[in-house]
């Protein structure tokens, strides 16, 4: 689809309201290429979407006077954030889905789809937020990508719902997970000890998911219900530890996409299903497992800031934590390496920096896991919380953490 044709297609969008541009594997590559080649086709427009740090690496605001609204900060958007071209929305996944559907006043939506079949197209590897845009009645432009697999079980959209459909083949975004190191191997094994046969798990993206999945080979009758899955789930389905998986997005390699699309035990569902706390509450033994950047001795979690710089967003973290708290025999687990910067800094700290917003309130935290063990905070007193967390801190920081807590003197850590 040439630049001039994209400019013509965009005329079906109203001048008011942001344009939704999908993230993950639904990122409309052909449109973004045209935007880079000719900034005038969407001059001074505002975009919005859920662009995953480390996955979606395009800045839609780098030319043409464009701006954006995003729920995630990322290295890609550093310049745009500092210059004010991108505004951050501190919203959970569930809130974001409802905002797209009801309150964002979208002027239109652009995303990739699989080739048509029976008068419909599928959303392939990424059906997280786009169904909200479809339900909003905003005009739609779809990039038909022959490389996008048409999954067995996922949402489908009638062709006549689109104002424009164009075919443009482009490689799907791939996500390579770094090898599991010794620290994450230990974390994965400690998390696995808190998992029981028959549990339904939610796992965050990245090394933690891979480390946990590799530690669950001896478990049985597990299920996955979450926002994202990676290649490790295929191994778990094949070795019998998992029975089925429900996800919004798959992220991995192209061979993984081809295989997961036709796996009958995997279904793709939108955020309104995967992150619905009421639905999760009715899943027996639901266990949420997610990474966190820092935890203080009160139990507060920082999942967004390195130092005083925001590097990500809330995501679906609290949707899953709060759903797990309502599930019968449910649990939530926050996992993190005990140290950062080569062991020079403790990620368990007496108190979060006053200039860093709290991502997970202390009343929502259940289990915290490091490579040194696990600490239960649920139903624990303030003193018990601190004592339990100090036990799983790196040994060389335990005495100083205990001193700081007993004196309530946190200056040496800030």
Order of alpha helices (4+ residues) and beta strands (2+ residues): alpha-beta-alpha-beta-beta-alpha-beta-alpha-beta-beta-alpha-beta-beta-beta-alpha-beta-alpha-beta-alpha-beta-alpha-beta-alpha-alpha-beta-beta-beta-beta-beta-alpha-beta-beta-beta-beta-beta-beta-alpha-alpha
